[in-house]
């Protein structure tokens, strides 16, 4: 018997929902309704809902337009969303490899701060045998020479361009993810930022969702519901992780809504916009603090809401990212957030903004393809649920299978925790590296991007990621890390690769005999001081961070006790 659907053609609510049902596929909606009619209680519930809607048609129509939009007749398609995501994912990889390529020798070269060859050749790792390849998955086990490090960045740029032009998108994304993982897994501190592991998660999402083949369009086979769920789950974890980490912290600045009073002044690499934002009125700072908490802890739940609310979340997230970009330099993190956000929009919404691609008839995914997508997505979704459960301490009864999967996937960085600035720093200690030929007259090394000179305006650096300048901010918050002492040694040696990471070398003819590090407390000047003196900062010396060092006869640095110094470091 052929099912029959009766409805009032004069009711806009009825017309839209019937159109949505019929667009599922020819006959699928009516067959589904016929089968559901045999289930106990379905007819009575449907009848009650129909009578309720009939009595409140105007209100129901308004709610429908509010949640789904006037033009939406569904179901949503995401071919254009996937197409844009894959192209911009290639652009993000291109930014990441280009930025890293400018610094790779100074950070990881033979005469760099943390030579990668020393890691892969270390006896401690070789004692692990084949297990070391699983713990540190990297192509640089085959060789970490300067040429190999540079060549890897060049290959990454070429593959990124290929992905941007839609050449074998799945293969290119797989190779890009593996190559970037090779740097991250062996990169230690300088490649430990949250946007580095986020890029790897986005790469995994790209591998799972990329259309097969070499067709130039968006792909005739629509993305599976599993693919959309993977993308939105990542967006949800990214934003909610930042919000939850702030709410769960014991930091008073977030609880008292004073975090933004300190944020702009103590940001790792502030911008000129951040300098001006620091001088906004107190009520604006409190409002922006509260807005940040709401955007990162409440709005993420709209990711799984009906269509119009998802679109609202998309624009609110972009507003937050625009504010972050204007007031701080966070590498390519803001670009990543925008790229991921396209999965909150469907093709109908995107087509209004972007020119239409060559028209192609959509092809429904075969059942076996959807099942295969579900099998591939399920482990990633399970790991994401595990990560969230640990944040809320719901993982008392651990599932051994999921835990074993998490242990195996941890070196691959498939699923990672996120949460920036859960504890707000309220002071800004900055390290000044100084050299001397006689131990009395000291000249300061000037970094390219970090805060140093008082009259130097904060710069807009992003999406470039100056990794040494960023780590200098972290180093000033505690005791000298090992890589910082290595930096001082390289400056005593006059390493050209390391000096290339700096803006100015005060010893162009020969390396200094002595080197030291001094810590200062920096504060932003007020508007009146800025106009009168031209300075953006004031600073107060706190003491020594590292006492004067000199190279011994054995080629190792030695503390020079004969160089008189003022009092100890005070922080």
Backbone torsions as a table, in degrees:
resi	resn	phi	psi	omega
1	UNK	NA	132.6	179.9
2	UNK	-80.5	123.5	-179.7
3	UNK	-64.0	149.0	-178.3
4	UNK	-125.1	128.6	178.8
5	UNK	-108.3	121.2	178.3
6	UNK	-108.8	132.1	178.6
7	UNK	-156.5	164.0	-178.5
8	UNK	-85.4	111.1	-178.3
9	UNK	-70.5	-12.4	177.0
10	UNK	-87.0	-4.7	-179.9
11	UNK	-97.8	118.1	-179.4
12	UNK	-62.9	-38.3	177.5
13	UNK	-59.8	-45.7	-179.3
14	UNK	-64.8	-43.7	-178.5
15	UNK	-61.1	-43.4	-178.0
16	UNK	-65.3	-43.6	-176.6
17	UNK	-72.5	-33.9	174.5
18	UNK	-66.3	-40.1	177.5
19	UNK	-62.9	-38.3	178.3
20	UNK	-65.6	-40.6	179.0
21	UNK	-63.9	-42.8	-176.1
22	UNK	-72.8	-22.6	-180.0
23	UNK	-82.3	-5.7	176.4
24	UNK	-57.1	-51.2	171.6
25	UNK	178.6	157.7	-177.8
26	UNK	-56.2	117.7	174.7
27	UNK	81.7	-14.9	-175.1
28	UNK	-67.2	-39.6	-178.0
29	UNK	-65.3	-45.3	-178.2
30	UNK	-68.2	-36.8	177.9
31	UNK	-66.5	-39.4	177.9
32	UNK	-63.9	-40.3	178.3
33	UNK	-64.5	-38.5	-179.9
34	UNK	-65.4	-43.1	179.5
35	UNK	-66.8	-41.4	179.9
36	UNK	-63.5	-29.1	-180.0
37	UNK	-62.3	-22.4	179.0
38	UNK	-80.6	-16.1	-179.1
39	UNK	-73.1	141.7	-178.2
40	UNK	-65.3	133.6	176.5
41	UNK	86.6	-14.1	-176.3
42	UNK	-67.1	-42.7	-178.2
43	UNK	-63.4	-41.6	-178.7
44	UNK	-68.1	-40.7	178.1
45	UNK	-65.4	-42.9	179.3
46	UNK	-64.3	-38.8	178.7
47	UNK	-65.8	-41.5	178.6
48	UNK	-64.4	-41.3	178.3
49	UNK	-64.4	-39.3	179.7
50	UNK	-64.5	-42.9	179.4
51	UNK	-66.5	-37.5	178.5
52	UNK	-64.8	-44.7	179.1
53	UNK	-63.9	-39.9	-178.8
54	UNK	-62.0	-34.2	-179.5
55	UNK	-81.0	-19.8	-177.0
56	UNK	-130.2	51.0	-175.1
57	UNK	-63.9	-42.9	-176.3
58	UNK	-65.2	-46.3	179.2
59	UNK	-64.4	-41.7	179.5
60	UNK	-63.1	-39.3	179.3
61	UNK	-65.8	-38.5	179.1
62	UNK	-67.0	-43.2	177.9
63	UNK	-62.9	-39.8	179.3
64	UNK	-62.1	-44.5	178.8
65	UNK	-66.3	-35.7	179.9
66	UNK	-65.4	-39.7	-175.3
67	UNK	-86.8	-34.5	-171.7
68	UNK	-119.4	-18.2	-179.2
69	UNK	95.8	155.7	-176.2
70	UNK	-70.4	-36.7	-173.4
71	UNK	-91.2	-13.1	-173.1
72	UNK	-73.0	123.4	175.0
73	UNK	-120.1	-3.4	171.1
74	UNK	55.5	175.5	-6.4
75	UNK	-75.4	156.9	-177.0
76	UNK	-69.8	147.0	172.9
77	UNK	-116.3	152.3	-174.5
78	UNK	-132.6	28.1	177.7
79	UNK	-68.3	-44.3	179.1
80	UNK	-68.3	-37.5	176.6
81	UNK	-60.8	-43.4	178.0
82	UNK	-65.3	-41.1	-179.1
83	UNK	-60.3	-46.5	179.1
84	UNK	-66.2	-41.1	179.3
85	UNK	-59.4	-46.6	-177.8
86	UNK	-66.0	-40.7	179.6
87	UNK	-64.9	-44.8	-177.8
88	UNK	-76.1	-24.8	171.2
89	UNK	-63.3	-41.3	174.5
90	UNK	-60.7	-39.7	177.5
91	UNK	-65.4	-37.0	178.4
92	UNK	-67.0	-42.6	175.7
93	UNK	-61.6	-37.5	179.4
94	UNK	-63.5	-43.3	176.9
95	UNK	-60.6	-45.3	-176.5
96	UNK	-63.2	-46.7	-178.4
97	UNK	-71.3	-34.8	177.6
98	UNK	-66.3	-44.5	178.8
99	UNK	-62.9	-44.9	179.7
100	UNK	-66.2	-36.9	-178.7
101	UNK	-61.3	-28.8	179.5
102	UNK	-74.3	-14.2	-173.8
103	UNK	-125.1	-7.5	-165.4
104	UNK	-61.2	-38.3	-179.2
105	UNK	-72.3	-39.0	178.3
106	UNK	-66.8	-28.3	179.7
107	UNK	-90.0	-44.5	-168.5
108	UNK	-125.6	2.1	-179.0
109	UNK	-73.1	178.8	-178.5
110	UNK	-57.6	-35.3	178.3
111	UNK	-112.8	27.6	179.0
112	UNK	-88.8	-176.2	-176.2
113	UNK	-71.2	-44.7	-179.8
114	UNK	-128.9	77.6	-175.8
115	UNK	-53.8	127.8	-179.3
116	UNK	-70.1	-27.8	179.5
117	UNK	-63.5	-35.2	178.5
118	UNK	-62.6	-33.8	179.1
119	UNK	-70.0	-51.2	-175.0
120	UNK	-71.7	-19.2	178.7
121	UNK	-99.0	3.5	-175.2
122	UNK	-69.0	141.7	179.9
123	UNK	-66.2	-33.4	-178.9
124	UNK	-60.0	-41.6	179.1
125	UNK	-75.4	-35.1	-179.2
126	UNK	-66.9	-26.2	177.0
127	UNK	-67.0	-18.5	178.7
128	UNK	-77.5	-12.8	179.8
129	UNK	68.7	-138.9	-177.8
130	UNK	-68.1	-19.1	-179.4
131	UNK	-61.9	-26.0	-178.1
132	UNK	-65.7	-29.0	179.2
133	UNK	-69.6	-31.2	177.4
134	UNK	-76.6	-40.1	-178.5
135	UNK	-71.6	-34.1	178.7
136	UNK	-127.7	80.8	-179.9
137	UNK	-71.8	109.1	-174.2
138	UNK	-155.0	140.7	174.9
139	UNK	-73.3	-12.9	-176.5
140	UNK	-80.2	1.5	166.8
141	UNK	-63.0	-26.5	179.1
142	UNK	-78.9	-11.6	179.8
143	UNK	155.3	129.2	-178.1
144	UNK	-121.9	42.6	178.1
145	UNK	-71.5	167.7	177.4
146	UNK	-58.3	-42.0	-179.7
147	UNK	-62.8	-40.5	-179.3
148	UNK	-66.8	-40.1	179.9
149	UNK	-64.4	-42.9	178.6
150	UNK	-69.3	-41.3	-179.3
151	UNK	-61.8	-37.6	178.6
152	UNK	-61.3	-40.6	178.0
153	UNK	-67.1	-37.4	178.6
154	UNK	-67.5	-41.4	176.8
155	UNK	-62.7	-40.2	177.4
156	UNK	-60.8	-39.2	177.7
157	UNK	-64.9	-42.6	-179.5
158	UNK	-64.7	-45.2	178.7
159	UNK	-64.0	-36.2	178.4
160	UNK	-63.9	-43.1	177.0
161	UNK	-63.6	-38.9	177.9
162	UNK	-62.2	-41.3	178.1
163	UNK	-66.6	-38.3	178.4
164	UNK	-62.7	-32.0	178.5
165	UNK	-95.7	14.1	171.5
166	UNK	65.3	35.3	177.0
167	UNK	-92.9	114.1	179.4
168	UNK	43.2	64.8	-170.7
169	UNK	-59.2	-39.7	-177.8
170	UNK	-68.5	-44.2	179.7
171	UNK	-65.2	-44.6	-179.8
172	UNK	-62.7	-41.6	179.5
173	UNK	-65.7	-39.2	177.7
174	UNK	-62.8	-44.8	179.8
175	UNK	-67.3	-40.3	178.5
176	UNK	-62.8	-43.7	-179.7
177	UNK	-64.0	-43.0	178.8
178	UNK	-64.8	-38.9	-179.8
179	UNK	-69.5	-42.4	179.6
180	UNK	-68.5	-35.8	175.1
181	UNK	-61.1	-33.8	178.8
182	UNK	-61.1	-39.6	177.2
183	UNK	-73.3	-45.5	-174.9
184	UNK	-65.0	-44.5	-175.3
185	UNK	-66.6	-28.1	179.5
186	UNK	-106.8	4.7	-172.4
187	UNK	-89.5	-12.2	177.9
188	UNK	53.5	-136.5	-168.8
189	UNK	-59.3	-38.7	-171.7
190	UNK	-74.9	-10.9	176.2
191	UNK	-126.6	39.9	-176.9
192	UNK	-112.4	19.5	-177.7
193	UNK	-81.6	157.1	-175.8
194	UNK	-65.6	-30.4	179.3
195	UNK	-74.2	-17.9	174.8
196	UNK	-70.3	-47.5	179.4
197	UNK	-73.2	-29.3	175.5
198	UNK	-64.0	-37.6	177.4
199	UNK	-63.8	-36.1	176.7
200	UNK	-67.5	-39.0	175.6
201	UNK	-65.0	-39.9	177.0
202	UNK	-65.3	-35.4	176.0
203	UNK	-63.5	-42.0	176.6
204	UNK	-62.8	-41.6	176.6
205	UNK	-61.2	-40.0	178.4
206	UNK	-65.2	-40.2	178.7
207	UNK	-62.1	-40.8	-176.5
208	UNK	-76.0	-28.0	-174.0
209	UNK	-105.1	-12.7	-174.8
210	UNK	-62.2	140.4	175.9
211	UNK	-72.7	143.2	177.4
212	UNK	-74.4	161.8	173.7
213	UNK	90.8	-172.8	-174.2
214	UNK	-119.0	16.2	-177.4
215	UNK	-64.6	141.2	-175.2
216	UNK	-78.3	-16.3	-176.9
217	UNK	-84.3	-163.9	-177.2
218	UNK	-77.5	-1.2	-178.9
219	UNK	93.5	126.7	-176.1
220	UNK	-72.8	-29.6	-179.8
221	UNK	-85.1	120.7	-175.8
222	UNK	-68.4	149.9	174.9
223	UNK	-60.9	145.1	178.5
224	UNK	-73.3	157.9	173.8
225	UNK	-59.9	-28.9	177.0
226	UNK	-64.7	-38.6	179.5
227	UNK	-64.5	-44.9	178.8
228	UNK	-63.0	-40.5	179.1
229	UNK	-63.4	-39.4	178.0
230	UNK	-60.8	-46.3	-178.0
231	UNK	-64.2	-45.5	-177.0
232	UNK	-71.1	-32.0	175.7
233	UNK	-64.6	-37.1	177.7
234	UNK	-66.8	-43.1	177.0
235	UNK	-59.9	-43.8	-179.4
236	UNK	-60.6	-47.7	-178.8
237	UNK	-66.7	-36.0	-178.0
238	UNK	-62.1	-50.9	-176.6
239	UNK	-78.8	-43.8	-178.1
240	UNK	-64.7	-34.6	178.2
241	UNK	-59.0	-41.7	178.9
242	UNK	-67.2	-40.7	-179.7
243	UNK	-68.3	-45.1	-178.2
244	UNK	-64.8	-39.8	-179.9
245	UNK	-61.6	-33.7	177.7
246	UNK	-73.3	-42.3	-178.1
247	UNK	-69.6	-33.4	-178.4
248	UNK	-83.4	-13.1	-178.8
249	UNK	-74.6	162.0	176.9
250	UNK	-96.3	15.9	-177.0
251	UNK	-71.6	126.2	-176.3
252	UNK	-70.7	-28.6	-175.6
253	UNK	-63.7	-35.3	177.3
254	UNK	-75.6	-38.5	-179.0
255	UNK	-69.1	-33.6	-178.7
256	UNK	-96.1	5.1	178.7
257	UNK	59.8	38.5	177.4
258	UNK	-116.0	10.0	-175.4
259	UNK	-60.5	-39.7	-177.2
260	UNK	-73.0	-14.5	172.6
261	UNK	-63.9	-25.5	-176.5
262	UNK	-110.9	-23.8	-169.1
263	UNK	-58.2	-51.0	-174.1
264	UNK	-65.0	-35.0	-178.6
265	UNK	-75.9	-30.3	-174.7
266	UNK	-107.4	6.7	178.1
267	UNK	-58.5	144.2	-176.2
268	UNK	-53.4	-49.8	177.4
269	UNK	-130.5	88.0	-175.7
270	UNK	-70.1	163.1	176.5
271	UNK	-114.2	171.9	176.3
272	UNK	-64.0	-35.5	175.8
273	UNK	-62.3	-37.0	176.7
274	UNK	-65.7	-35.0	178.2
275	UNK	-62.2	-45.6	179.6
276	UNK	-70.1	-35.9	178.8
277	UNK	-64.7	-29.0	179.9
278	UNK	-63.2	-23.7	-176.7
279	UNK	-99.6	12.9	175.8
280	UNK	-69.7	157.7	-178.4
281	UNK	-60.7	159.7	-177.0
282	UNK	-60.0	-39.6	-178.1
283	UNK	-67.1	-31.7	176.6
284	UNK	-69.2	-38.8	178.9
285	UNK	-64.3	-41.4	178.7
286	UNK	-66.2	-41.9	179.0
287	UNK	-62.8	-43.6	-179.1
288	UNK	-67.4	-32.7	175.6
289	UNK	-65.4	-47.3	178.6
290	UNK	-63.6	-40.1	179.6
291	UNK	-63.4	-38.5	178.2
292	UNK	-62.3	-43.7	179.7
293	UNK	-63.2	-40.6	179.6
294	UNK	-68.0	-44.7	-178.1
295	UNK	-64.1	-29.8	-176.5
296	UNK	-98.8	-12.0	-178.0
297	UNK	-118.1	-26.1	-179.0
298	UNK	-107.9	-46.3	-176.7
299	UNK	-61.1	-32.6	179.3
300	UNK	-55.0	-25.7	179.5
301	UNK	-70.0	-18.4	176.1
302	UNK	-71.4	-12.0	177.3
303	UNK	-58.2	-32.0	-178.3
304	UNK	-103.5	11.7	-178.5
305	UNK	-85.9	173.4	175.9
306	UNK	-57.9	171.4	-166.0
307	UNK	-53.9	-53.6	-175.1
308	UNK	-64.9	-35.4	177.9
309	UNK	-70.3	-33.9	174.1
310	UNK	-63.6	-40.9	178.2
311	UNK	-63.0	-39.0	176.3
312	UNK	-61.5	-42.9	177.6
313	UNK	-60.6	-40.1	179.1
314	UNK	-57.5	-47.5	-177.5
315	UNK	-73.2	-34.5	177.0
316	UNK	-66.9	-41.2	177.1
317	UNK	-63.3	-41.3	179.5
318	UNK	-66.8	-35.5	175.7
319	UNK	-62.5	-42.9	177.3
320	UNK	-62.5	-44.4	-179.1
321	UNK	-66.4	-35.1	177.3
322	UNK	-64.5	-40.6	177.7
323	UNK	-65.6	-40.1	178.4
324	UNK	-64.2	-43.1	-178.8
325	UNK	-65.0	-36.1	-177.7
326	UNK	-73.4	-23.6	-173.2
327	UNK	-114.7	-0.5	179.8
328	UNK	-162.5	159.1	179.3
329	UNK	-106.4	110.3	-177.5
330	UNK	-125.0	46.7	175.8
331	UNK	57.0	-135.7	-178.8
332	UNK	-99.4	19.4	-179.6
333	UNK	-63.1	-41.8	-179.5
334	UNK	-64.9	-37.1	176.5
335	UNK	-63.8	-43.6	179.6
336	UNK	-59.6	-42.6	-178.7
337	UNK	-63.2	-40.0	177.1
338	UNK	-64.4	-44.4	-178.7
339	UNK	-61.6	-45.5	178.6
340	UNK	-63.7	-33.4	-175.9
341	UNK	-62.4	-20.9	180.0
342	UNK	-62.2	-22.6	178.5
343	UNK	-73.9	-7.7	174.1
344	UNK	-85.1	-11.9	-179.6
345	UNK	-108.6	146.7	175.7
346	UNK	-98.0	176.3	-175.0
347	UNK	-64.2	-34.4	-179.8
348	UNK	-62.7	-41.0	179.0
349	UNK	-71.5	-41.2	-178.1
350	UNK	-68.3	-32.6	-177.9
351	UNK	-65.5	-21.2	177.8
352	UNK	-75.1	-22.7	-176.5
353	UNK	-101.7	-43.7	-175.8
354	UNK	-102.3	145.4	177.2
355	UNK	-58.4	145.7	-179.4
356	UNK	-68.9	140.6	174.3
357	UNK	-77.9	168.0	176.9
358	UNK	-52.2	130.1	-174.8
359	UNK	-63.4	131.4	175.4
360	UNK	-137.9	140.2	178.0
361	UNK	-73.6	131.6	-180.0
362	UNK	-69.9	144.1	179.2
363	UNK	-119.8	126.0	179.7
364	UNK	-65.2	145.5	178.3
365	UNK	-72.0	133.4	174.2
366	UNK	-65.3	158.0	-175.8
367	UNK	-58.9	-40.2	-178.4
368	UNK	-66.1	-33.1	179.9
369	UNK	-69.5	-42.2	177.7
370	UNK	-64.1	-39.7	178.7
371	UNK	-64.9	-40.3	178.1
372	UNK	-64.9	-39.5	177.0
373	UNK	-62.8	-37.9	178.2
374	UNK	-66.2	-40.0	178.9
375	UNK	-63.3	-39.8	-179.8
376	UNK	-73.3	-34.3	-175.9
377	UNK	-80.9	-29.3	-173.4
378	UNK	-56.9	-45.2	179.1
379	UNK	-62.2	-37.9	-179.7
380	UNK	-68.6	-42.1	177.6
381	UNK	-64.0	-37.6	178.7
382	UNK	-65.2	-41.1	178.1
383	UNK	-66.4	-37.1	176.8
384	UNK	-65.4	-41.2	177.1
385	UNK	-63.7	-37.3	177.7
386	UNK	-63.5	-42.8	-179.4
387	UNK	-63.0	-41.0	177.7
388	UNK	-67.4	-40.1	-179.1
389	UNK	-63.8	-33.6	177.6
390	UNK	-68.5	-33.2	177.5
391	UNK	-64.2	-38.7	-178.2
392	UNK	-96.4	7.8	177.7
393	UNK	58.1	41.0	177.1
394	UNK	-95.6	-0.5	-171.0
395	UNK	-97.0	42.4	177.7
396	UNK	-66.3	-51.3	177.1
397	UNK	-90.3	89.6	-172.7
398	UNK	-75.8	139.6	174.0
399	UNK	-85.4	118.2	-174.7
400	UNK	-60.7	-35.5	-179.1
401	UNK	-64.6	-45.5	179.5
402	UNK	-67.0	-36.7	179.4
403	UNK	-66.8	-40.3	177.0
404	UNK	-65.1	-39.3	177.2
405	UNK	-63.4	-41.8	179.3
406	UNK	-64.1	-40.2	178.9
407	UNK	-64.5	-39.3	179.8
408	UNK	-70.7	-37.7	-174.4
409	UNK	-85.3	-12.0	-175.0
410	UNK	-57.1	-46.0	179.0
411	UNK	-64.4	-21.6	-179.9
412	UNK	-84.4	-8.1	179.5
413	UNK	56.6	42.4	-179.8
414	UNK	-69.8	-43.3	-179.0
415	UNK	-133.2	129.6	-172.9
416	UNK	-134.9	150.7	174.5
417	UNK	-78.7	147.7	179.4
418	UNK	-129.4	149.7	179.0
419	UNK	165.0	101.5	-178.5
420	UNK	-97.4	140.6	172.1
421	UNK	56.4	44.8	174.3
422	UNK	-65.9	-29.4	173.5
423	UNK	-122.1	119.6	-175.8
424	UNK	-84.6	128.8	174.0
425	UNK	-76.5	137.1	-175.8
426	UNK	-108.0	-6.3	175.3
427	UNK	-128.4	160.0	-178.3
428	UNK	-123.6	83.9	171.3
429	UNK	-76.2	136.6	178.3
430	UNK	-129.2	140.6	-178.8
431	UNK	-96.5	130.0	173.1
432	UNK	-109.3	123.9	178.2
433	UNK	-95.3	126.4	-174.9
434	UNK	-128.2	144.3	176.6
435	UNK	-120.4	159.0	-179.0
436	UNK	-153.0	150.1	175.1
437	UNK	-96.7	-23.6	-176.0
438	UNK	-121.5	-2.9	-179.6
439	UNK	81.6	2.0	179.8
440	UNK	-118.6	-41.9	-178.7
441	UNK	-104.0	120.4	-173.4
442	UNK	-114.4	138.4	176.3
443	UNK	-119.9	138.9	-172.4
444	UNK	-92.3	136.8	170.0
445	UNK	-77.3	133.7	-177.7
446	UNK	-103.3	124.3	177.7
447	UNK	-83.1	159.3	-175.9
448	UNK	-69.5	-42.4	-167.5
449	UNK	-125.2	-27.8	-175.5
450	UNK	-73.9	162.4	-178.9
451	UNK	-65.2	127.9	178.5
452	UNK	-146.7	-78.6	-177.8
453	UNK	-70.1	142.5	-176.4
454	UNK	-68.9	-31.3	-177.2
455	UNK	-95.4	8.4	-179.0
456	UNK	-91.7	119.7	-178.2
457	UNK	-69.5	143.3	174.0
458	UNK	-58.4	142.9	-173.7
459	UNK	-108.9	153.1	170.7
460	UNK	-90.2	113.4	-173.2
461	UNK	-110.2	-39.9	-176.5
462	UNK	-56.6	145.5	12.5
463	UNK	-86.9	3.3	173.8
464	UNK	-64.3	143.0	-178.2
465	UNK	-115.7	93.8	177.5
466	UNK	-76.3	96.7	-166.6
467	UNK	-72.3	-35.3	176.9
468	UNK	-66.5	-45.1	-179.7
469	UNK	-61.1	-39.9	177.2
470	UNK	-63.2	-46.4	-177.6
471	UNK	-68.3	-25.6	174.9
472	UNK	-63.0	-34.3	176.8
473	UNK	-65.6	-44.9	178.0
474	UNK	-64.1	-41.2	-177.0
475	UNK	-61.6	-35.3	-177.3
476	UNK	-68.3	-15.7	-178.4
477	UNK	-84.2	-7.1	-177.9
478	UNK	-150.6	-158.0	178.6
479	UNK	-75.5	159.4	-178.1
480	UNK	-61.0	121.5	175.6
481	UNK	-76.6	168.0	-177.6
482	UNK	-60.7	-39.1	-177.5
483	UNK	-65.7	-29.2	-179.5
484	UNK	-68.8	-40.0	176.0
485	UNK	-64.1	-36.3	175.6
486	UNK	-64.4	-36.9	176.3
487	UNK	-60.1	-44.7	179.8
488	UNK	-62.8	-39.0	178.3
489	UNK	-63.1	-44.0	179.9
490	UNK	-63.0	-34.6	177.8
491	UNK	-70.9	-36.0	174.2
492	UNK	-64.5	-31.8	178.0
493	UNK	-81.3	-17.3	-177.0
494	UNK	73.8	37.2	-179.2
495	UNK	-61.1	120.3	-178.8
496	UNK	-66.4	-31.7	179.9
497	UNK	-67.1	-40.5	178.6
498	UNK	-72.5	-41.5	177.7
499	UNK	-61.8	-26.2	177.4
500	UNK	-67.7	-17.2	176.9
501	UNK	-81.1	-12.1	-176.3
502	UNK	-100.9	162.3	179.4
503	UNK	-82.4	-39.4	-177.1
504	UNK	-139.5	139.5	174.1
505	UNK	-108.2	109.1	-177.5
506	UNK	-72.5	-3.0	179.0
507	UNK	-128.1	71.3	-174.9
508	UNK	-69.8	-24.3	-174.5
509	UNK	-88.9	-34.9	-178.1
510	UNK	-158.6	155.1	177.7
511	UNK	-66.9	155.6	178.8
512	UNK	-72.0	159.5	175.8
513	UNK	-79.2	-34.7	-178.3
514	UNK	-124.3	154.0	175.4
515	UNK	-147.1	146.1	-179.4
516	UNK	-149.1	172.5	176.4
517	UNK	-132.5	130.8	-179.4
518	UNK	-117.6	142.4	-179.7
519	UNK	-109.1	136.2	179.8
520	UNK	-123.3	155.4	171.6
521	UNK	-102.3	118.3	-177.0
522	UNK	-101.7	143.9	173.4
523	UNK	-136.3	146.1	175.1
524	UNK	-73.2	138.9	176.8
525	UNK	-72.0	162.0	174.4
526	UNK	-84.6	174.1	-174.9
527	UNK	-63.7	-38.6	-178.7
528	UNK	-66.2	-43.7	178.6
529	UNK	-64.7	-38.4	179.0
530	UNK	-61.7	-41.3	-178.8
531	UNK	-71.0	-37.1	-174.9
532	UNK	-81.2	-41.6	-174.2
533	UNK	-103.4	-22.4	-176.0
534	UNK	84.1	0.3	-179.3
535	UNK	-86.1	141.6	176.0
536	UNK	-94.8	-18.6	-174.7
537	UNK	-136.3	157.0	163.4
538	UNK	-122.8	155.4	179.8
539	UNK	-145.7	153.5	178.8
540	UNK	-131.5	129.3	-179.3
541	UNK	-71.1	131.2	179.0
542	UNK	-102.5	-27.3	180.0
543	UNK	145.6	-168.7	-179.4
544	UNK	-80.3	141.1	172.0
545	UNK	-98.1	-42.8	172.7
546	UNK	-137.0	128.7	-179.9
547	UNK	-67.9	166.8	-177.8
548	UNK	-56.9	133.7	177.4
549	UNK	-117.6	152.2	173.9
550	UNK	-142.9	154.6	-179.8
551	UNK	-78.1	127.3	176.6
552	UNK	-79.5	176.6	-179.8
553	UNK	-66.8	-23.9	179.1
554	UNK	-86.2	5.7	179.7
555	UNK	83.2	8.9	179.4
556	UNK	-108.3	148.0	-179.7
557	UNK	-71.8	144.1	178.8
558	UNK	-129.8	142.7	174.6
559	UNK	-73.6	128.9	-179.4
560	UNK	-92.0	107.1	-178.1
561	UNK	-78.2	-15.4	-175.4
562	UNK	-86.8	0.4	179.0
563	UNK	-96.8	117.5	-177.7
564	UNK	-69.8	138.2	-178.8
565	UNK	-136.3	151.7	173.4
566	UNK	-69.9	-176.9	-171.1
567	UNK	-53.2	173.4	-176.0
568	UNK	-71.5	167.1	177.9
569	UNK	-67.6	136.3	178.6
570	UNK	-127.1	119.6	178.3
571	UNK	-133.6	NA	NA
